[in-house]
């Protein structure tokens, strides 16, 4: 959910801050003005239903599937006029949803569950990312290949709820994060790692990791390569947490009209992601056309890496919430303690926090149309990054 700027990115993941004014609408499948959320009671035959989706950050490959569903007419095919609202530093997508200013929102599971614990009536209705994209990255010559190797090192972390996989990983390796490492508040970029200020940096596989590979090695004048770095992937340590999911209003799910809209919205969104799985360059172009401020090669990298977090999907189909992954996320959210002694959650979420009801219905629609919702034969492409991601 990141975006860079020449002056260094602002803390873009402050998702638990109070809601600010929502960003402007950026894309729509119909040239009509939205009447706002809550118009889902109309039947598909009455004309396109106006639906608003709140993203957690700016237009980029992280959200390519939704943009593709607009561009390729998948939402329109399901009778929906979907308008996508960009996120920003002070926009908390799950709060926008809970306050009735959007019909659906994209948010990380632990952060949305924290909001739910605080009273936000929201439900995970489709788990789009099946794997975590969070890394801890170090220069290879630092010898940091596991969480245990972070002992005595200067460890960058973003905070704002993004650090819990890292802290859980260190704790599982026998480290006390507040004592055994030097914790450094990291900006939402990789400058501190590249300059040597920290020994290991937080990164998303689809964004910050690409940033170091887009940078020139001053010793050679060439771009850095993966061999120059070591990566700790929290999926390999049992401390990964579920990330991008489609969240809906818990209260409105009691309305048959909203239920129907939710099914159709999920179906079209998954079809958008299936399109991006099979058409990576096309989705890169869609993202760039939609107004991304990041370069074309960086966006191609993003779409390719995000695909890896989605495909192959569970045997039941894309968007399915797998109980084991959900339970691991809750466990980490309840037990991992950050430098301030805080956990993400103080209690287990209630049963209405997630449901597979609507994604199962959506998968049924897609299978009837011949859409591959599992991607068992998925293979990522190879992306060549340009300097600065251009």
N, C-alpha and C positions, 0 to 999 in steps of 0.2 A: 504494500500500500504506500509505496514511497515515491517521492519525486525529488530530483536534485535541482539546485539552482547554482548559478555561478558564485554566489556569495555563501554557499553552504546551505544545506536544507534546514528549514525550521523543524522543531520536534513534531513530525507529522503524525506520530502515533499517540498523541495525547487523547485517547478515545474516551477517557472517563471524565473529561472536563465538561463544564456546563455547555449546553447547546448555544451556538451562536446562530446568526442568520444563515439560512441554507443557501448554498451556491445556486447559480442560475442553471436552468435546464440546458442540457447540451445536445441531446439527440431525441428525435421523435420519429415514429413511423408514419404519422399522419400530419398534414399541415393544418392542424386545428389547435386551438388553445385549450390547455387542460383546465378542467373545472375542479381539480384537486383530488386528493384521495377520497375514498368512500363512495365512488360511483360504480361499484362493482355489481350492484344488484340487477343491472340490465342484462338481458340475455344476449348471447352472441349475435343473434339475428337482428338485434336492434341497432346494429352499427358497432364500430370499434369501441371497446371499453377503455377508458382513459385510466392508465395505471402508472404510478410513480415509483421508481426504484431509486433508493439512496445508496450511493457508493460510499466506501470508507476513505477513498482518497481520489486523487485526480485521474483523468483519463490516461490509461496506460494498459499494457498487455495483461496485467493482473485481472482485468475485467473484459478481456477480449470476447469471451463467449456471449456476454450480454450485448455488447456492441454489434457482434456478428448477427445476433438474433434480430436486431433492429435492421441492420443493413441488408440481410438476406431475406427479410420478410417472414421470419419464423413466428414472431409475435403477431404480425398481421394475419397470418394463416390461422392462428388460434383466436382471432377476433379481438386482439388487444392493440391499443395504441399506447405503447410504453414510452414514457419519458424518463430519462436518466439524469439524476442530479449528482454532480460531482461532490466529493467530500472536500475536506480542508482541515487545517490545523485545529480549529475550534468546533468542528462538526462531529458529533457523536452519532453515527448512523442508527444505532439501536434506540437512541433517545429520540431522534427524528421520527422513527417508526412508532415508538411508544406514545409520543405526543400527537399522533394522528396526522403528521405532516408528510407522510409517505405511506404507500401501501405495503412495500417490502424494503428490506435493507440487507446489505452485505456486511457481515461483521465476523470477527474472530469469535470462536465459541467461548473461551474463558472470559473475555471481556463482556460479551453479551450476557453470559451467565451472572457475572458480577452485577451488571445492571438489573438483571431479573431479580437477583437477591435483594437489590435496593428498591424493588417495587415496579420495575418495567415489565408490563405484561406482554412478553414476546416469546415466540416459539420457533425453534430450529425446524424448518420443514424440508430442507434439502441440504445435505452436507456435500458441497461441491468439491472442496479440497479434501482428499482422503489422507493426505500425508502433510506433515509440517514442512515448510520451506525455510526454516531457521537454521543457520549455520553459526559456528564460531570459527573464524578464519585467522590463521597466523602465517608468517613467513616460514617456509619449510625448515630453514636453518635454526629455528627456535626449538625444534624438537617437540612440538606440541601436537600430539596425535590422538590424545584422549583427554577426558576431563581431569584425570589425575595429574596430567602434565601441566595443568594450570597452576599448581602449587607454587607460590613465590613469584608469580608473574603479575604483570599489570594487565588487568582484564577489563576491556571495555564492555559496557552494557548500556542499553538505551533507557532502561527504566520505563516508567509509565505502563507497567504491566506486561512489557515485552520480554522481561528478563527471567521469567519463572522457569522456562525450559533449561536455561543455562544454570540457574541456581539448583534446580532439581538434579541436573546432571552432575554438578560438582558435589552435592550432598551424597548422591548415590556412590560416588567415587571415594567417599571418605573425607572430603574436604569440608571445612566450615568456612563458607564464603566470606563472612565478615572478618575472619581471622587469618585464613591461609592464603589469600590472594589480596592484591591491591586493587580495589574496585575503582574504576574510572568512569565518570559519566561521559558516555560517547555521544557525539553528534550523529545525526542520521546520514552519515557518509563514511567514507573509509580513509579520510585524510589523516587521522591520528595513527592508524596502522601504517600507512605508507610513509609517514614522517618518522616513525619509530617511537612515538609518544606512548603507545601501548603495544603489548606483545600479542594480544589476540582481540579480535573485534567481532561484534555481532554483525550478521549480514543475512539478507534474504537470498536464497538461491537464485531468484529471478531478478534481483536488482543490485544490491551492494556487491555481491560476489562478482558480478559482471563489471562493476566499476573498477575493481583492481585489475581485471584483465584488459580493460580499456586504457589503462595508464602505462606510461613508458617507464621502463627500468632505466634509471639514470646511468647504470654501469654499462649497459649495452646499447642504449638508444632505441631498443625494440620494445614492443609491448610485452608485459609480463605474460607468462603462460601458467596453466594450472600446476605445472611441476614446481613453480616457485613458491607455492603455498601448500599448507596442510589444512584440512577441513574436518571439523567435528560436526557430524550430522546427528541431530538429536533423535531422529528416527531409529538410529542404530543403538541407542542407549536406554530405550524404554522410558524416556522422559519427554517425548514429543507430545504436542497438544494440537487438537483440531483447530483449523484456522477458517478460511472463508466459507461461510454458509449463507443460505438464504433464510432470512428471518421474517416471520409474519406476525400479525397481531393475534395474541391468544384469544382475546375477547371476540374479535370479529370472526374467528374460525367457527363460532357457533352459528354464523349466518350462512345458509346454504349458497347464497350468491357469491360470497367471498370464498367459500370453500371451492366452488367451481372455478372461480378466477385463479385461485392459488394453484390448482391442478394444471390449468392451461398455461399459467405463467412459468411454472417449473418445467413443463414439457418443452416449451419453446426455448427456455434458457439452456436446458440440457442439449437440445438440438443445436443451439449456437456453439456450445462447447464441443460437440461432436464434429461440427463443421471446422472449428479451429484445430482439432486433432488431425483432421485429414487435409487441411488447407492452411498450413502455418503461415506462408508468405502472404496469402490473401488476407488473413486476419491481422498480420502486421500492417498491411496497407489500410485496413479498416480502422485500426487504432490511430494510425498517423492521420488519416483523413478526419477522424473525429476530434482532433485537436491536441494530441499528445505533444508535450514540450520536449520529450526525449527523442534521441536520434533513432533512425531506422534500424540500424544493426542492434542497438540496445533493445528496441521493441521486439525484434525478431527473437532475440535471446529470451526476452520475458515470456513471449507466447510459448516458445519451446519448453522452457523450464516449468511454466505453470501447467502445461500439458502433463508433465511428469508427475505432478501432484494430484492429478485427476485420473489419469489413465495408466494402466488398466484400472477400471472401477470394480467394485465388488460384483460377484456373480449375479446378484440381484439387480444390478444396474447402477448407473451414475446417480449421484445424489443420495444414495442410501446411507442412512446413519447406522454404522456398525457398532453394536453395543460395546464390544471390547475397546474400541478406540475412544468411544464416549466415556467409558468408565475410567480409562487411563487418563484422559483429559481432566476429569473431575478429581481423580486422585492427586494428580500433580497440582491442580488448582487449590486443593484443600490442604496439602502437606508441604509444598515447596514454600520456603520462607525467604523473602528478599532481605536486603541489607537493613531494612527498617523493621524487620521482624513480622512483616505482614504476609498473609496468604491472599490469593485471589478470592477464594470463597471461604466462608466460615461454616457452611453446612452443605449437605447434598442438595442438588436442585430437585424440585418437585417433579412428578411424572409428566406434567404438561410442558416441561422445558423443551422436549423434542417429540416429534412424531414422524413415522414413516408413511402415514396414511396417504398423504397427498403425492409424495414422490412415487409411491407404488402405483397410484392411479395414473400419474404422468408417464411412467415407464410403460404402462399398458398402452397408452395412446401412441407412444413412439414406436413400440414394437409392432403395433398394427400398421404403422406407416413404413415399416422396414428400416428404421433407424437403429444403427448399432449402438446400444447403450452401455456396452461393457468394454469394448476396445481390447479384446484379448490379444489381438495381434499387433497392438500399438508398439511402434518403435520411434524414438525421438529422432529429429534431424540433427545435422551438424551445423552449427552457426559459427561464422567467422566474424568476430567483433572488430570494429574499426576504432581508431583512436577517439576517445571521448564518446564512443557509442554512435557516431554519426552514420 
